Amino acid sequence: MKRRNVVFKEQAGHQVVLFPQSIGERIPVHHPVRLVDRVVDELNLDRIMATYKGGGTSSYHPRMLLKVLFYAYFQNIYSCRRIARAL
């Protein structure tokens, strides 16, 4: 399979914030968002990644978008507008 020049936006979930505390340290150990994070990180996204053509501005990584969608569904938020407001 030919490699495409796809550039994704940086994911801030594992980066240190402006203050000494990281985002991960602010989330309780047994919070459901950690489960969603682990599950989506285990998914094989090869078929989804193959649909990205590359070029133009950077895209949000499909893994990050799936995490948002899964967590929203987990919270019984199904409307795109409500998901956008929650973000």
mmCIF file as gemmi writes it, N, C-alpha and C atoms, coordinates in Angstrom:
data_model
loop_
_atom_site.group_PDB
_atom_site.id
_atom_site.type_symbol
_atom_site.label_atom_id
_atom_site.label_alt_id
_atom_site.label_comp_id
_atom_site.label_asym_id
_atom_site.label_entity_id
_atom_site.label_seq_id
_atom_site.pdbx_PDB_ins_code
_atom_site.Cartn_x
_atom_site.Cartn_y
_atom_site.Cartn_z
_atom_site.occupancy
_atom_site.B_iso_or_equiv
_atom_site.pdbx_formal_charge
_atom_site.auth_seq_id
_atom_site.auth_asym_id
_atom_site.pdbx_PDB_model_num
ATOM 1 N N . MET Axp A 1 ? 0.834 -1.173 0 1 0 ? 1 A 1
ATOM 2 C CA . MET Axp A 1 ? 0 0 0 1 0 ? 1 A 1
ATOM 3 C C . MET Axp A 1 ? 0.885 1.246 0 1 0 ? 1 A 1
ATOM 4 N N . LYS Axp A 2 ? 0.564 2.205 -0.842 1 0 ? 2 A 1
ATOM 5 C CA . LYS Axp A 2 ? 1.336 3.434 -0.954 1 0 ? 2 A 1
ATOM 6 C C . LYS Axp A 2 ? 1.053 4.345 0.234 1 0 ? 2 A 1
ATOM 7 N N . ARG Axp A 3 ? 2.108 4.899 0.844 1 0 ? 3 A 1
ATOM 8 C CA . ARG Axp A 3 ? 1.988 5.814 1.976 1 0 ? 3 A 1
ATOM 9 C C . ARG Axp A 3 ? 1.551 7.183 1.491 1 0 ? 3 A 1
ATOM 10 N N . ARG Axp A 4 ? 0.576 7.765 2.155 1 0 ? 4 A 1
ATOM 11 C CA . ARG Axp A 4 ? 0.111 9.106 1.81 1 0 ? 4 A 1
ATOM 12 C C . ARG Axp A 4 ? 0.675 10.104 2.803 1 0 ? 4 A 1
ATOM 13 N N . ASN Axp A 5 ? 0.813 11.342 2.384 1 0 ? 5 A 1
ATOM 14 C CA . ASN Axp A 5 ? 1.353 12.392 3.235 1 0 ? 5 A 1
ATOM 15 C C . ASN Axp A 5 ? 0.213 13.021 4.034 1 0 ? 5 A 1
ATOM 16 N N . VAL Axp A 6 ? -0.179 12.352 5.132 1 0 ? 6 A 1
ATOM 17 C CA . VAL Axp A 6 ? -1.272 12.83 5.975 1 0 ? 6 A 1
ATOM 18 C C . VAL Axp A 6 ? -0.671 13.421 7.234 1 0 ? 6 A 1
ATOM 19 N N . VAL Axp A 7 ? -1.093 14.647 7.586 1 0 ? 7 A 1
ATOM 20 C CA . VAL Axp A 7 ? -0.614 15.303 8.793 1 0 ? 7 A 1
ATOM 21 C C . VAL Axp A 7 ? -1.808 15.512 9.719 1 0 ? 7 A 1
ATOM 22 N N . PHE Axp A 8 ? -1.669 15.057 10.985 1 0 ? 8 A 1
ATOM 23 C CA . PHE Axp A 8 ? -2.736 15.212 11.964 1 0 ? 8 A 1
ATOM 24 C C . PHE Axp A 8 ? -2.369 16.275 12.986 1 0 ? 8 A 1
ATOM 25 N N . LYS Axp A 9 ? -3.373 16.909 13.561 1 0 ? 9 A 1
ATOM 26 C CA . LYS Axp A 9 ? -3.161 17.878 14.624 1 0 ? 9 A 1
ATOM 27 C C . LYS Axp A 9 ? -2.63 17.147 15.851 1 0 ? 9 A 1
ATOM 28 N N . GLU Axp A 10 ? -1.863 17.838 16.678 1 0 ? 10 A 1
ATOM 29 C CA . GLU Axp A 10 ? -1.317 17.238 17.893 1 0 ? 10 A 1
ATOM 30 C C . GLU Axp A 10 ? -2.434 16.921 18.866 1 0 ? 10 A 1
ATOM 31 N N . GLN Axp A 11 ? -2.307 15.805 19.586 1 0 ? 11 A 1
ATOM 32 C CA . GLN Axp A 11 ? -3.256 15.442 20.637 1 0 ? 11 A 1
ATOM 33 C C . GLN Axp A 11 ? -2.701 15.928 21.96 1 0 ? 11 A 1
ATOM 34 N N . ALA Axp A 12 ? -3.486 16.691 22.696 1 0 ? 12 A 1
ATOM 35 C CA . ALA Axp A 12 ? -3.014 17.275 23.946 1 0 ? 12 A 1
ATOM 36 C C . ALA Axp A 12 ? -3.273 16.388 25.158 1 0 ? 12 A 1
ATOM 37 N N . GLY Axp A 13 ? -3.893 15.237 24.993 1 0 ? 13 A 1
ATOM 38 C CA . GLY Axp A 13 ? -4.271 14.398 26.118 1 0 ? 13 A 1
ATOM 39 C C . GLY Axp A 13 ? -3.11 13.927 26.986 1 0 ? 13 A 1
ATOM 40 N N . HIS Axp A 14 ? -1.936 13.771 26.42 1 0 ? 14 A 1
ATOM 41 C CA . HIS Axp A 14 ? -0.796 13.265 27.18 1 0 ? 14 A 1
ATOM 42 C C . HIS Axp A 14 ? 0.294 14.329 27.343 1 0 ? 14 A 1
ATOM 43 N N . GLN Axp A 15 ? -0.054 15.572 27.072 1 0 ? 15 A 1
ATOM 44 C CA . GLN Axp A 15 ? 0.932 16.63 27.183 1 0 ? 15 A 1
ATOM 45 C C . GLN Axp A 15 ? 0.74 17.382 28.491 1 0 ? 15 A 1
ATOM 46 N N . VAL Axp A 16 ? 1.81 17.999 28.955 1 0 ? 16 A 1
ATOM 47 C CA . VAL Axp A 16 ? 1.747 18.796 30.174 1 0 ? 16 A 1
ATOM 48 C C . VAL Axp A 16 ? 1.051 20.118 29.856 1 0 ? 16 A 1
ATOM 49 N N . VAL Axp A 17 ? 0.179 20.557 30.768 1 0 ? 17 A 1
ATOM 50 C CA . VAL Axp A 17 ? -0.516 21.828 30.59 1 0 ? 17 A 1
ATOM 51 C C . VAL Axp A 17 ? 0.367 22.958 31.082 1 0 ? 17 A 1
ATOM 52 N N . LEU Axp A 18 ? -0.113 24.193 31.054 1 0 ? 18 A 1
ATOM 53 C CA . LEU Axp A 18 ? 0.685 25.335 31.473 1 0 ? 18 A 1
ATOM 54 C C . LEU Axp A 18 ? 1.125 25.255 32.936 1 0 ? 18 A 1
ATOM 55 N N . PHE Axp A 19 ? 0.332 24.625 33.736 1 0 ? 19 A 1
ATOM 56 C CA . PHE Axp A 19 ? 0.638 24.501 35.162 1 0 ? 19 A 1
ATOM 57 C C . PHE Axp A 19 ? 1.387 23.201 35.406 1 0 ? 19 A 1
ATOM 58 N N . PRO Axp A 20 ? 1.987 23.012 36.573 1 0 ? 20 A 1
ATOM 59 C CA . PRO Axp A 20 ? 2.797 21.819 36.814 1 0 ? 20 A 1
ATOM 60 C C . PRO Axp A 20 ? 2.047 20.5 36.687 1 0 ? 20 A 1
ATOM 61 N N . GLN Axp A 21 ? 0.726 20.525 36.765 1 0 ? 21 A 1
ATOM 62 C CA . GLN Axp A 21 ? -0.065 19.306 36.739 1 0 ? 21 A 1
ATOM 63 C C . GLN Axp A 21 ? -0.438 18.935 35.302 1 0 ? 21 A 1
ATOM 64 N N . SER Axp A 22 ? -0.394 17.648 34.965 1 0 ? 22 A 1
ATOM 65 C CA . SER Axp A 22 ? -0.809 17.232 33.628 1 0 ? 22 A 1
ATOM 66 C C . SER Axp A 22 ? -2.301 16.932 33.638 1 0 ? 22 A 1
ATOM 67 N N . ILE Axp A 23 ? -2.901 16.895 32.459 1 0 ? 23 A 1
ATOM 68 C CA . ILE Axp A 23 ? -4.333 16.622 32.347 1 0 ? 23 A 1
ATOM 69 C C . ILE Axp A 23 ? -4.652 15.259 32.951 1 0 ? 23 A 1
ATOM 70 N N . GLY Axp A 24 ? -3.817 14.269 32.672 1 0 ? 24 A 1
ATOM 71 C CA . GLY Axp A 24 ? -4.033 12.927 33.188 1 0 ? 24 A 1
ATOM 72 C C . GLY Axp A 24 ? -4.078 12.849 34.701 1 0 ? 24 A 1
ATOM 73 N N . GLU Axp A 25 ? -3.317 13.697 35.371 1 0 ? 25 A 1
ATOM 74 C CA . GLU Axp A 25 ? -3.305 13.714 36.836 1 0 ? 25 A 1
ATOM 75 C C . GLU Axp A 25 ? -4.597 14.274 37.413 1 0 ? 25 A 1
ATOM 76 N N . ARG Axp A 26 ? -5.336 15.014 36.618 1 0 ? 26 A 1
ATOM 77 C CA . ARG Axp A 26 ? -6.58 15.618 37.096 1 0 ? 26 A 1
ATOM 78 C C . ARG Axp A 26 ? -7.778 14.675 36.93 1 0 ? 26 A 1
ATOM 79 N N . ILE Axp A 27 ? -7.584 13.572 36.212 1 0 ? 27 A 1
ATOM 80 C CA . ILE Axp A 27 ? -8.669 12.619 35.974 1 0 ? 27 A 1
ATOM 81 C C . ILE Axp A 27 ? -8.541 11.479 36.981 1 0 ? 27 A 1
ATOM 82 N N . PRO Axp A 28 ? -9.608 11.203 37.753 1 0 ? 28 A 1
ATOM 83 C CA . PRO Axp A 28 ? -9.54 10.113 38.725 1 0 ? 28 A 1
ATOM 84 C C . PRO Axp A 28 ? -9.178 8.781 38.061 1 0 ? 28 A 1
ATOM 85 N N . VAL Axp A 29 ? -8.546 7.913 38.826 1 0 ? 29 A 1
ATOM 86 C CA . VAL Axp A 29 ? -8.041 6.64 38.315 1 0 ? 29 A 1
ATOM 87 C C . VAL Axp A 29 ? -9.147 5.794 37.688 1 0 ? 29 A 1
ATOM 88 N N . HIS Axp A 30 ? -10.324 5.753 38.275 1 0 ? 30 A 1
ATOM 89 C CA . HIS Axp A 30 ? -11.395 4.884 37.79 1 0 ? 30 A 1
ATOM 90 C C . HIS Axp A 30 ? -12.448 5.64 36.981 1 0 ? 30 A 1
ATOM 91 N N . HIS Axp A 31 ? -12.103 6.789 36.446 1 0 ? 31 A 1
ATOM 92 C CA . HIS Axp A 31 ? -13.041 7.572 35.634 1 0 ? 31 A 1
ATOM 93 C C . HIS Axp A 31 ? -13.276 6.85 34.305 1 0 ? 31 A 1
ATOM 94 N N . PRO Axp A 32 ? -14.53 6.834 33.812 1 0 ? 32 A 1
ATOM 95 C CA . PRO Axp A 32 ? -14.834 6.134 32.552 1 0 ? 32 A 1
ATOM 96 C C . PRO Axp A 32 ? -14.042 6.625 31.338 1 0 ? 32 A 1
ATOM 97 N N . VAL Axp A 33 ? -13.588 7.848 31.358 1 0 ? 33 A 1
ATOM 98 C CA . VAL Axp A 33 ? -12.828 8.355 30.213 1 0 ? 33 A 1
ATOM 99 C C . VAL Axp A 33 ? -11.527 7.574 30.028 1 0 ? 33 A 1
ATOM 100 N N . ARG Axp A 34 ? -10.997 7.034 31.112 1 0 ? 34 A 1
ATOM 101 C CA . ARG Axp A 34 ? -9.779 6.219 31.008 1 0 ? 34 A 1
ATOM 102 C C . ARG Axp A 34 ? -10.061 4.902 30.277 1 0 ? 34 A 1
ATOM 103 N N . LEU Axp A 35 ? -11.234 4.332 30.5 1 0 ? 35 A 1
ATOM 104 C CA . LEU Axp A 35 ? -11.629 3.113 29.796 1 0 ? 35 A 1
ATOM 105 C C . LEU Axp A 35 ? -11.77 3.384 28.305 1 0 ? 35 A 1
ATOM 106 N N . VAL Axp A 36 ? -12.457 4.463 27.964 1 0 ? 36 A 1
ATOM 107 C CA . VAL Axp A 36 ? -12.62 4.838 26.554 1 0 ? 36 A 1
ATOM 108 C C . VAL Axp A 36 ? -11.251 5.037 25.912 1 0 ? 36 A 1
ATOM 109 N N . ASP Axp A 37 ? -10.355 5.722 26.607 1 0 ? 37 A 1
ATOM 110 C CA . ASP Axp A 37 ? -9.006 5.97 26.099 1 0 ? 37 A 1
ATOM 111 C C . ASP Axp A 37 ? -8.291 4.661 25.792 1 0 ? 37 A 1
ATOM 112 N N . ARG Axp A 38 ? -8.336 3.709 26.726 1 0 ? 38 A 1
ATOM 113 C CA . ARG Axp A 38 ? -7.659 2.419 26.528 1 0 ? 38 A 1
ATOM 114 C C . ARG Axp A 38 ? -8.283 1.62 25.392 1 0 ? 38 A 1
ATOM 115 N N . VAL Axp A 39 ? -9.614 1.588 25.348 1 0 ? 39 A 1
ATOM 116 C CA . VAL Axp A 39 ? -10.3 0.799 24.317 1 0 ? 39 A 1
ATOM 117 C C . VAL Axp A 39 ? -9.975 1.33 22.926 1 0 ? 39 A 1
ATOM 118 N N . VAL Axp A 40 ? -10.08 2.634 22.737 1 0 ? 40 A 1
ATOM 119 C CA . VAL Axp A 40 ? -9.832 3.219 21.412 1 0 ? 40 A 1
ATOM 120 C C . VAL Axp A 40 ? -8.363 3.076 21.029 1 0 ? 40 A 1
ATOM 121 N N . ASP Axp A 41 ? -7.464 3.179 21.994 1 0 ? 41 A 1
ATOM 122 C CA . ASP Axp A 41 ? -6.039 3 21.697 1 0 ? 41 A 1
ATOM 123 C C . ASP Axp A 41 ? -5.738 1.587 21.196 1 0 ? 41 A 1
ATOM 124 N N . GLU Axp A 42 ? -6.568 0.615 21.549 1 0 ? 42 A 1
ATOM 125 C CA . GLU Axp A 42 ? -6.368 -0.778 21.131 1 0 ? 42 A 1
ATOM 126 C C . GLU Axp A 42 ? -6.973 -1.082 19.757 1 0 ? 42 A 1
ATOM 127 N N . LEU Axp A 43 ? -7.823 -0.211 19.24 1 0 ? 43 A 1
ATOM 128 C CA . LEU Axp A 43 ? -8.506 -0.474 17.975 1 0 ? 43 A 1
ATOM 129 C C . LEU Axp A 43 ? -7.541 -0.405 16.789 1 0 ? 43 A 1
ATOM 130 N N . ASN Axp A 44 ? -7.764 -1.251 15.825 1 0 ? 44 A 1
ATOM 131 C CA . ASN Axp A 44 ? -7.015 -1.206 14.58 1 0 ? 44 A 1
ATOM 132 C C . ASN Axp A 44 ? -7.738 -0.225 13.643 1 0 ? 44 A 1
ATOM 133 N N . LEU Axp A 45 ? -7.117 0.887 13.354 1 0 ? 45 A 1
ATOM 134 C CA . LEU Axp A 45 ? -7.735 1.927 12.529 1 0 ? 45 A 1
ATOM 135 C C . LEU Axp A 45 ? -7.185 1.96 11.108 1 0 ? 45 A 1
ATOM 136 N N . ASP Axp A 46 ? -6.556 0.885 10.67 1 0 ? 46 A 1
ATOM 137 C CA . ASP Axp A 46 ? -5.938 0.865 9.34 1 0 ? 46 A 1
ATOM 138 C C . ASP Axp A 46 ? -6.932 1.219 8.228 1 0 ? 46 A 1
ATOM 139 N N . ARG Axp A 47 ? -8.125 0.666 8.292 1 0 ? 47 A 1
ATOM 140 C CA . ARG Axp A 47 ? -9.111 0.941 7.232 1 0 ? 47 A 1
ATOM 141 C C . ARG Axp A 47 ? -9.554 2.407 7.244 1 0 ? 47 A 1
ATOM 142 N N . ILE Axp A 48 ? -9.691 2.976 8.424 1 0 ? 48 A 1
ATOM 143 C CA . ILE Axp A 48 ? -10.069 4.388 8.529 1 0 ? 48 A 1
ATOM 144 C C . ILE Axp A 48 ? -8.918 5.258 8.04 1 0 ? 48 A 1
ATOM 145 N N . MET Axp A 49 ? -7.695 4.928 8.477 1 0 ? 49 A 1
ATOM 146 C CA . MET Axp A 49 ? -6.521 5.723 8.094 1 0 ? 49 A 1
ATOM 147 C C . MET Axp A 49 ? -6.31 5.71 6.584 1 0 ? 49 A 1
ATOM 148 N N . ALA Axp A 50 ? -6.665 4.626 5.931 1 0 ? 50 A 1
ATOM 149 C CA . ALA Axp A 50 ? -6.475 4.506 4.486 1 0 ? 50 A 1
ATOM 150 C C . ALA Axp A 50 ? -7.381 5.454 3.712 1 0 ? 50 A 1
ATOM 151 N N . THR Axp A 51 ? -8.445 5.946 4.345 1 0 ? 51 A 1
ATOM 152 C CA . THR Axp A 51 ? -9.361 6.847 3.647 1 0 ? 51 A 1
ATOM 153 C C . THR Axp A 51 ? -8.87 8.293 3.617 1 0 ? 51 A 1
ATOM 154 N N . TYR Axp A 52 ? -7.872 8.626 4.435 1 0 ? 52 A 1
ATOM 155 C CA . TYR Axp A 52 ? -7.344 9.997 4.458 1 0 ? 52 A 1
ATOM 156 C C . TYR Axp A 52 ? -6.426 10.204 3.268 1 0 ? 52 A 1
ATOM 157 N N . LYS Axp A 53 ? -6.673 11.236 2.51 1 0 ? 53 A 1
ATOM 158 C CA . LYS Axp A 53 ? -5.908 11.495 1.291 1 0 ? 53 A 1
ATOM 159 C C . LYS Axp A 53 ? -4.632 12.291 1.543 1 0 ? 53 A 1
ATOM 160 N N . GLY Axp A 54 ? -4.607 13.093 2.583 1 0 ? 54 A 1
ATOM 161 C CA . GLY Axp A 54 ? -3.441 13.933 2.863 1 0 ? 54 A 1
ATOM 162 C C . GLY Axp A 54 ? -3.512 15.227 2.079 1 0 ? 54 A 1
ATOM 163 N N . GLY Axp A 55 ? -2.56 16.088 2.346 1 0 ? 55 A 1
ATOM 164 C CA . GLY Axp A 55 ? -2.554 17.399 1.706 1 0 ? 55 A 1
ATOM 165 C C . GLY Axp A 55 ? -3.449 18.364 2.47 1 0 ? 55 A 1
ATOM 166 N N . GLY Axp A 56 ? -3.349 19.626 2.145 1 0 ? 56 A 1
ATOM 167 C CA . GLY Axp A 56 ? -4.168 20.626 2.825 1 0 ? 56 A 1
ATOM 168 C C . GLY Axp A 56 ? -3.739 20.808 4.27 1 0 ? 56 A 1
ATOM 169 N N . THR Axp A 57 ? -4.637 21.361 5.062 1 0 ? 57 A 1
ATOM 170 C CA . THR Axp A 57 ? -4.324 21.596 6.473 1 0 ? 57 A 1
ATOM 171 C C . THR Axp A 57 ? -4.36 20.289 7.256 1 0 ? 57 A 1
ATOM 172 N N . SER Axp A 58 ? -3.786 20.292 8.432 1 0 ? 58 A 1
ATOM 173 C CA . SER Axp A 58 ? -3.759 19.073 9.245 1 0 ? 58 A 1
ATOM 174 C C . SER Axp A 58 ? -5.159 18.717 9.727 1 0 ? 58 A 1
ATOM 175 N N . SER Axp A 59 ? -5.382 17.441 9.939 1 0 ? 59 A 1
ATOM 176 C CA . SER Axp A 59 ? -6.677 16.934 10.395 1 0 ? 59 A 1
ATOM 177 C C . SER Axp A 59 ? -6.568 16.52 11.855 1 0 ? 59 A 1
ATOM 178 N N . TYR Axp A 60 ? -7.718 16.413 12.511 1 0 ? 60 A 1
ATOM 179 C CA . TYR Axp A 60 ? -7.714 15.807 13.837 1 0 ? 60 A 1
ATOM 180 C C . TYR Axp A 60 ? -7.536 14.307 13.639 1 0 ? 60 A 1
ATOM 181 N N . HIS Axp A 61 ? -6.766 13.694 14.509 1 0 ? 61 A 1
ATOM 182 C CA . HIS Axp A 61 ? -6.492 12.269 14.375 1 0 ? 61 A 1
ATOM 183 C C . HIS Axp A 61 ? -7.777 11.474 14.6 1 0 ? 61 A 1
ATOM 184 N N . PRO Axp A 62 ? -8.04 10.471 13.757 1 0 ? 62 A 1
ATOM 185 C CA . PRO Axp A 62 ? -9.254 9.668 13.905 1 0 ? 62 A 1
ATOM 186 C C . PRO Axp A 62 ? -9.387 9.035 15.289 1 0 ? 62 A 1
ATOM 187 N N . ARG Axp A 63 ? -8.273 8.68 15.894 1 0 ? 63 A 1
ATOM 188 C CA . ARG Axp A 63 ? -8.313 8.076 17.228 1 0 ? 63 A 1
ATOM 189 C C . ARG Axp A 63 ? -8.898 9.07 18.242 1 0 ? 63 A 1
ATOM 190 N N . MET Axp A 64 ? -8.486 10.323 18.168 1 0 ? 64 A 1
ATOM 191 C CA . MET Axp A 64 ? -8.992 11.34 19.078 1 0 ? 64 A 1
ATOM 192 C C . MET Axp A 64 ? -10.477 11.584 18.831 1 0 ? 64 A 1
ATOM 193 N N . LEU Axp A 65 ? -10.886 11.617 17.557 1 0 ? 65 A 1
ATOM 194 C CA . LEU Axp A 65 ? -12.292 11.842 17.23 1 0 ? 65 A 1
ATOM 195 C C . LEU Axp A 65 ? -13.161 10.682 17.712 1 0 ? 65 A 1
ATOM 196 N N . LEU Axp A 66 ? -12.659 9.464 17.6 1 0 ? 66 A 1
ATOM 197 C CA . LEU Axp A 66 ? -13.399 8.305 18.103 1 0 ? 66 A 1
ATOM 198 C C . LEU Axp A 66 ? -13.542 8.361 19.625 1 0 ? 66 A 1
ATOM 199 N N . LYS Axp A 67 ? -12.505 8.803 20.306 1 0 ? 67 A 1
ATOM 200 C CA . LYS Axp A 67 ? -12.581 8.93 21.766 1 0 ? 67 A 1
ATOM 201 C C . LYS Axp A 67 ? -13.665 9.924 22.16 1 0 ? 67 A 1
ATOM 202 N N . VAL Axp A 68 ? -13.734 11.037 21.457 1 0 ? 68 A 1
ATOM 203 C CA . VAL Axp A 68 ? -14.774 12.032 21.733 1 0 ? 68 A 1
ATOM 204 C C . VAL Axp A 68 ? -16.151 11.423 21.494 1 0 ? 68 A 1
ATOM 205 N N . LEU Axp A 69 ? -16.316 10.764 20.37 1 0 ? 69 A 1
ATOM 206 C CA . LEU Axp A 69 ? -17.608 10.18 20.019 1 0 ? 69 A 1
ATOM 207 C C . LEU Axp A 69 ? -18.021 9.084 21.006 1 0 ? 69 A 1
ATOM 208 N N . PHE Axp A 70 ? -17.118 8.17 21.324 1 0 ? 70 A 1
ATOM 209 C CA . PHE Axp A 70 ? -17.426 7.084 22.261 1 0 ? 70 A 1
ATOM 210 C C . PHE Axp A 70 ? -17.783 7.627 23.638 1 0 ? 70 A 1
ATOM 211 N N . TYR Axp A 71 ? -17.012 8.603 24.115 1 0 ? 71 A 1
ATOM 212 C CA . TYR Axp A 71 ? -17.295 9.147 25.449 1 0 ? 71 A 1
ATOM 213 C C . TYR Axp A 71 ? -18.622 9.902 25.456 1 0 ? 71 A 1
ATOM 214 N N . ALA Axp A 72 ? -18.916 10.627 24.396 1 0 ? 72 A 1
ATOM 215 C CA . ALA Axp A 72 ? -20.203 11.326 24.303 1 0 ? 72 A 1
ATOM 216 C C . ALA Axp A 72 ? -21.347 10.315 24.348 1 0 ? 72 A 1
ATOM 217 N N . TYR Axp A 73 ? -21.239 9.241 23.591 1 0 ? 73 A 1
ATOM 218 C CA . TYR Axp A 73 ? -22.269 8.199 23.612 1 0 ? 73 A 1
ATOM 219 C C . TYR Axp A 73 ? -22.374 7.577 25 1 0 ? 73 A 1
ATOM 220 N N . PHE Axp A 74 ? -21.239 7.373 25.645 1 0 ? 74 A 1
ATOM 221 C CA . PHE Axp A 74 ? -21.221 6.825 26.999 1 0 ? 74 A 1
ATOM 222 C C . PHE Axp A 74 ? -21.985 7.736 27.96 1 0 ? 74 A 1
ATOM 223 N N . GLN Axp A 75 ? -21.949 9.037 27.701 1 0 ? 75 A 1
ATOM 224 C CA . GLN Axp A 75 ? -22.641 10.029 28.521 1 0 ? 75 A 1
ATOM 225 C C . GLN Axp A 75 ? -24.061 10.31 28.015 1 0 ? 75 A 1
ATOM 226 N N . ASN Axp A 76 ? -24.545 9.469 27.097 1 0 ? 76 A 1
ATOM 227 C CA . ASN Axp A 76 ? -25.887 9.614 26.499 1 0 ? 76 A 1
ATOM 228 C C . ASN Axp A 76 ? -26.052 10.929 25.74 1 0 ? 76 A 1
ATOM 229 N N . ILE Axp A 77 ? -24.994 11.365 25.104 1 0 ? 77 A 1
ATOM 230 C CA . ILE Axp A 77 ? -25.035 12.546 24.246 1 0 ? 77 A 1
ATOM 231 C C . ILE Axp A 77 ? -24.896 12.044 22.813 1 0 ? 77 A 1
ATOM 232 N N . TYR Axp A 78 ? -25.938 12.22 22.023 1 0 ? 78 A 1
ATOM 233 C CA . TYR Axp A 78 ? -25.947 11.675 20.662 1 0 ? 78 A 1
ATOM 234 C C . TYR Axp A 78 ? -26.019 12.754 19.582 1 0 ? 78 A 1
ATOM 235 N N . SER Axp A 79 ? -26.462 13.935 19.938 1 0 ? 79 A 1
ATOM 236 C CA . SER Axp A 79 ? -26.609 15.019 18.989 1 0 ? 79 A 1
ATOM 237 C C . SER Axp A 79 ? -25.242 15.658 18.712 1 0 ? 79 A 1
ATOM 238 N N . CYS Axp A 80 ? -24.942 15.911 17.448 1 0 ? 80 A 1
ATOM 239 C CA . CYS Axp A 80 ? -23.664 16.563 17.089 1 0 ? 80 A 1
ATOM 240 C C . CYS Axp A 80 ? -23.549 17.925 17.754 1 0 ? 80 A 1
ATOM 241 N N . ARG Axp A 81 ? -24.628 18.657 17.825 1 0 ? 81 A 1
ATOM 242 C CA . ARG Axp A 81 ? -24.59 19.989 18.446 1 0 ? 81 A 1
ATOM 243 C C . ARG Axp A 81 ? -24.337 19.884 19.946 1 0 ? 81 A 1
ATOM 244 N N . ARG Axp A 82 ? -24.952 18.904 20.589 1 0 ? 82 A 1
ATOM 245 C CA . ARG Axp A 82 ? -24.713 18.722 22.035 1 0 ? 82 A 1
ATOM 246 C C . ARG Axp A 82 ? -23.281 18.264 22.297 1 0 ? 82 A 1
ATOM 247 N N . ILE Axp A 83 ? -22.757 17.413 21.425 1 0 ? 83 A 1
ATOM 248 C CA . ILE Axp A 83 ? -21.363 16.966 21.567 1 0 ? 83 A 1
ATOM 249 C C . ILE Axp A 83 ? -20.45 18.181 21.429 1 0 ? 83 A 1
ATOM 250 N N . ALA Axp A 84 ? -20.705 19.026 20.443 1 0 ? 84 A 1
ATOM 251 C CA . ALA Axp A 84 ? -19.884 20.227 20.239 1 0 ? 84 A 1
ATOM 252 C C . ALA Axp A 84 ? -19.948 21.143 21.459 1 0 ? 84 A 1
ATOM 253 N N . ARG Axp A 85 ? -21.135 21.316 22.038 1 0 ? 85 A 1
ATOM 254 C CA . ARG Axp A 85 ? -21.258 22.143 23.248 1 0 ? 85 A 1
ATOM 255 C C . ARG Axp A 85 ? -20.498 21.526 24.424 1 0 ? 85 A 1
ATOM 256 N N . ALA Axp A 86 ? -20.567 20.205 24.547 1 0 ? 86 A 1
ATOM 257 C CA . ALA Axp A 86 ? -19.871 19.528 25.633 1 0 ? 86 A 1
ATOM 258 C C . ALA Axp A 86 ? -18.355 19.686 25.502 1 0 ? 86 A 1
ATOM 259 N N . LEU Axp A 87 ? -17.868 19.719 24.275 1 0 ? 87 A 1
ATOM 260 C CA . LEU Axp A 87 ? -16.433 19.904 24.075 1 0 ? 87 A 1
ATOM 261 C C . LEU Axp A 87 ? -16.002 21.289 24.506 1 0 ? 87 A 1
